């Protein structure tokens, strides 16, 4: 039996040159850098989600409080044709305009917390009295920070939970409405709070007797304007003042918002 063939002797490997090792490492680093740079470049050049025309218009309306003259939002005189009890005509005269402010100066804690989900951008307010100087009404506009979704959600919460009907959700009176600048001197009798959905705005109004008389437990403007309501606030037409002024200021805001939206 012939002997098994001998295994071929192992060929010795030449030792790696330090320069060769460095060159390979440099190639690896450069390749990684190119791949990483390409990824970063793609990330940087990826366009953000498209902002719709409706969203741009909504944001544009947030500046109405600053861009419009005060007389355009809060006119010196408001004519309320058929706005009083029994469809009587009313006239309201502006007696003061408060400096723009944040929300803490305007709302009690419960209402402040409820509005927080849409954020507080700025608040503007004015005071009106009827032409007989019987009632005094603070009307205001809260411009929110939130976008369309947050505003719609705030409207849903107020509607579903009935927040606008709760007495602890009444806005405060603007100080110019009261004797000696004391807002507590005018007991709040009726109020309304309305969250708009086509603009980042909450419209609110609150009314009391100008001479500081109490009108009993506060009522919403809707309750105080009911046909069969016999409370002091209802019989004195305070609910009609709240609703009538708020209606007309809201119309002005919507008209201005439409114009702002068209300009975008």
Number of C-alpha atoms within 10 A of each C-alpha: 3 4 5 6 6 6 6 6 6 6 6 6 6 6 6 8 9 8 9 10 10 11 12 11 12 12 11 12 12 12 12 12 12 12 12 12 12 12 11 12 11 11 10 10 8 9 8 7 6 7 8 9 12 14 15 13 20 23 20 17 24 23 16 18 19 11 9 11 11 15 11 12 22 24 18 17 16 18 15 19 12 13 19 20 19 10 11 10 12 21 19 24 18 20 16 18 22 16 10 14 15 15 22 12 12 21 18 15 13 14 21 18 12 15 22 14 15 22 20 20 17 19 23 22 25 26 27 29 24 19 12 11 13 15 24 30 32 31 28 29 26 26 25 23 19 21 18 18 12 17 25 19 15 22 19 14 16 18 14 9 10 10 18 20 19 15 18 13 20 27 24 22 29 25 21 20 29 21 14 9 11 13 16 15 20 25 23 29 29 31 34 23 24 18 24 17 19 16 25 30 31 21 21 27 30 32 33 31 23 20 15 17 13 16 19 12 13 22 24 21 28 16 18 27 26 13 10 9 12 12 17 15 27 24 14 18 22 31 28 27 32 30 24 24 25 26 17 17 22 21 12 16 22 17 12 17 23 16 13 18 19 11 9 13
